[in-house]
Amino acid sequence: MIIGNLEVADIVFPEKMYWKEAKKACTSLGEGWRLPTKDELNILFENKAKIGGFSENYYWSSTETKGVYSAWIQLFDDFGVQFNSYVKGFKYNTRAVRDVQEIS
């Protein structure tokens, strides 16, 4: 699925993961796949009905806070609130994205 300049992975990881596992799972999909930034994650939230496959749970972003110990997450419910300072030692859902490459 293409949303703006992002390609959103069709794969919905079935298990919640720690942050490092989430990053690794995204990159394991192939070239360019990664965790979305907190701003990109919000774009996914705003288009969740169009994209499909999201559950009403928290999703990891790649945007770190307070050094190496925590990162931003977003709740995919009716409101889509983002939270910072969530310890990377918790398990949350993951959805991969990659930049759309323009073909010349």
LOVEX-955999 format. One record per residue (C-alpha): residue number from 1; x, z, y. Coordinates in steps of 0.25 Angstrom, whole numbers. Each point is the difference from the previous one (the first is absolute). Layout:
REM residues N
<mifi resi="NUM" east="X" up="Z" north="Y"/>
...
***
This chain:
REM residues 104
<mifi resi="1" east="0" up="0" north="0"/>
<mifi resi="2" east="5" up="-4" north="14"/>
<mifi resi="3" east="-3" up="9" north="12"/>
<mifi resi="4" east="6" up="-4" north="12"/>
<mifi resi="5" east="15" up="-1" north="-2"/>
<mifi resi="6" east="0" up="8" north="-13"/>
<mifi resi="7" east="-3" up="-3" north="-14"/>
<mifi resi="8" east="-6" up="11" north="-8"/>
<mifi resi="9" east="3" up="2" north="-15"/>
<mifi resi="10" east="-12" up="-3" north="-9"/>
<mifi resi="11" east="6" up="11" north="-9"/>
<mifi resi="12" east="-6" up="13" north="1"/>
<mifi resi="13" east="9" up="11" north="-5"/>
<mifi resi="14" east="-8" up="8" north="-9"/>
<mifi resi="15" east="8" up="13" north="1"/>
<mifi resi="16" east="3" up="9" north="12"/>
<mifi resi="17" east="15" up="0" north="3"/>
<mifi resi="18" east="10" up="8" north="7"/>
<mifi resi="19" east="5" up="-7" north="13"/>
<mifi resi="20" east="14" up="-5" north="-7"/>
<mifi resi="21" east="-8" up="-5" north="-12"/>
<mifi resi="22" east="-10" up="-7" north="9"/>
<mifi resi="23" east="11" up="-7" north="8"/>
<mifi resi="24" east="7" up="-4" north="-14"/>
<mifi resi="25" east="-13" up="-5" north="-6"/>
<mifi resi="26" east="-3" up="-9" north="13"/>
<mifi resi="27" east="14" up="-6" north="-1"/>
<mifi resi="28" east="-1" up="-2" north="-15"/>
<mifi resi="29" east="-11" up="-11" north="3"/>
<mifi resi="30" east="10" up="-10" north="5"/>
<mifi resi="31" east="7" up="-5" north="12"/>
<mifi resi="32" east="-5" up="6" north="13"/>
<mifi resi="33" east="-10" up="10" north="-6"/>
<mifi resi="34" east="0" up="13" north="7"/>
<mifi resi="35" east="-8" up="12" north="5"/>
<mifi resi="36" east="-8" up="-3" north="12"/>
<mifi resi="37" east="4" up="7" north="13"/>
<mifi resi="38" east="-10" up="10" north="6"/>
<mifi resi="39" east="-5" up="-11" north="10"/>
<mifi resi="40" east="-1" up="-10" north="-12"/>
<mifi resi="41" east="-7" up="10" north="-8"/>
<mifi resi="42" east="-11" up="2" north="11"/>
<mifi resi="43" east="-2" up="-15" north="0"/>
<mifi resi="44" east="-2" up="1" north="-15"/>
<mifi resi="45" east="-10" up="11" north="2"/>
<mifi resi="46" east="-7" up="-8" north="11"/>
<mifi resi="47" east="-2" up="-12" north="-10"/>
<mifi resi="48" east="-2" up="8" north="-13"/>
<mifi resi="49" east="-13" up="-6" north="-3"/>
<mifi resi="50" east="5" up="-14" north="1"/>
<mifi resi="51" east="13" up="4" north="-8"/>
<mifi resi="52" east="-7" up="8" north="-11"/>
<mifi resi="53" east="6" up="9" north="-10"/>
<mifi resi="54" east="2" up="13" north="9"/>
<mifi resi="55" east="-6" up="13" north="-5"/>
<mifi resi="56" east="-4" up="11" north="10"/>
<mifi resi="57" east="14" up="7" north="-1"/>
<mifi resi="58" east="13" up="1" north="8"/>
<mifi resi="59" east="10" up="-11" north="0"/>
<mifi resi="60" east="15" up="0" north="3"/>
<mifi resi="61" east="7" up="-7" north="12"/>
<mifi resi="62" east="14" up="-2" north="1"/>
<mifi resi="63" east="1" up="6" north="13"/>
<mifi resi="64" east="8" up="13" north="-1"/>
<mifi resi="65" east="-2" up="13" north="8"/>
<mifi resi="66" east="9" up="12" north="2"/>
<mifi resi="67" east="12" up="-6" north="-6"/>
<mifi resi="68" east="0" up="-3" north="-15"/>
<mifi resi="69" east="-10" up="10" north="-4"/>
<mifi resi="70" east="-13" up="-6" north="4"/>
<mifi resi="71" east="-8" up="-13" north="3"/>
<mifi resi="72" east="-13" up="-4" north="6"/>
<mifi resi="73" east="-12" up="-2" north="-9"/>
<mifi resi="74" east="-14" up="-5" north="3"/>
<mifi resi="75" east="-14" up="4" north="-6"/>
<mifi resi="76" east="-8" up="-12" north="-5"/>
<mifi resi="77" east="-14" up="6" north="3"/>
<mifi resi="78" east="-10" up="-3" north="10"/>
<mifi resi="79" east="9" up="4" north="12"/>
<mifi resi="80" east="14" up="-4" north="-4"/>
<mifi resi="81" east="8" up="12" north="6"/>
<mifi resi="82" east="15" up="-1" north="-1"/>
<mifi resi="83" east="8" up="12" north="-2"/>
<mifi resi="84" east="15" up="3" north="2"/>
<mifi resi="85" east="9" up="10" north="-6"/>
<mifi resi="86" east="-5" up="-2" north="-14"/>
<mifi resi="87" east="11" up="5" north="-10"/>
<mifi resi="88" east="6" up="-12" north="-8"/>
<mifi resi="89" east="-2" up="10" north="-12"/>
<mifi resi="90" east="-15" up="-2" north="-1"/>
<mifi resi="91" east="-6" up="-12" north="-7"/>
<mifi resi="92" east="-9" up="-10" north="7"/>
<mifi resi="93" east="-5" up="-14" north="-2"/>
<mifi resi="94" east="8" up="-12" north="3"/>
<mifi resi="95" east="-3" up="-15" north="4"/>
<mifi resi="96" east="12" up="-10" north="2"/>
<mifi resi="97" east="1" up="-10" north="11"/>
<mifi resi="98" east="10" up="-11" north="5"/>
<mifi resi="99" east="2" up="-8" north="12"/>
<mifi resi="100" east="-7" up="-14" north="0"/>
<mifi resi="101" east="11" up="-10" north="0"/>
<mifi resi="102" east="-2" up="-12" north="9"/>
<mifi resi="103" east="3" up="-13" north="-7"/>
<mifi resi="104" east="7" up="-11" north="9"/>
***
